[in-house]
Amino acid sequence: MVLYEDMRWGNRSLDFDTKPLIDAVNREDIWREVAKKIGQEQAIPTSTSRGIEKFFNGLEFDPENPQEYLKAAIINN
């Protein structure tokens, strides 16, 4: 989400390829493996996403379609 906020605020290009960076830092494989090793398999979420997030201003962020969020966000300077 922070990457998309950077894009929204002009700190990154709107065509910035987020996938390689997200894949490098979001090491879900590590925490899932550890959860299994410590007997916490029941605590492992079935999905990798928190789903659609709705914000106080009515905007929604769908991790499956982040470009819609970027197009909908209006910034007033």
Number of C-alpha atoms within 10 A of each C-alpha: 11 7 15 21 14 13 17 20 15 10 11 14 12 15 8 10 11 10 8 8 10 12 10 8 8 10 10 10 8 9 12 15 13 12 14 13 10 8 9 12 13 9 10 13 10 7 7 8 10 9 11 12 11 11 9 6 7 8 15 16 20 17 16 10 10 13 16 14 17 17 10 12 14 11 7 4 3
